[in-house]
Amino acid sequence: MLSIIVFLPLAGAIIIGAFLREARAIRIVSALFTGVAFLLSLLVFANFDSSVSSIQFVEKHSWVPQLGL
């Protein structure tokens, strides 16, 4: 989920840069992508457990499985 929160505004910026030219549409799309990222960050905040001393919300993905990365 953290990856989505980080890269969602970037995806919105790419969509805006590639497809939109009208100022109103740009504002709407940017508000939508930013709002979704904000709501997801509130979800992460709500699930945070302050009694746990270890790292929380860790994501592990294989980037290049053939190389073991």
Residue, then its C-alpha position, 0 to 999 in steps of 0.5 A: m500500500l505504501s508503494i501505491i501512496v508514493f506512486l499514485p501522484l506520479a501516475g496522476a502527473i503522467i496522465i495530466g502531462a500526457f492527455l490533459r490541456e484544459a485547466r479545469a480538467i487538470r485541477i479535477v484529476s490532480a485533486l482526485f489522485t491526491g485525494v485518493a493518496f491522502l485517503l490511503s495514507l489515513l488508512v495506513f495511519a489508522n492501522f499503525d500500531s504504536s505498541v509495536s517496536s518493529i518496522q510496520f507496513v513493509e512491502k517485499h517484491s522481487w524486482v528481477p527474480q532471475l537475478g535474485l533481486 
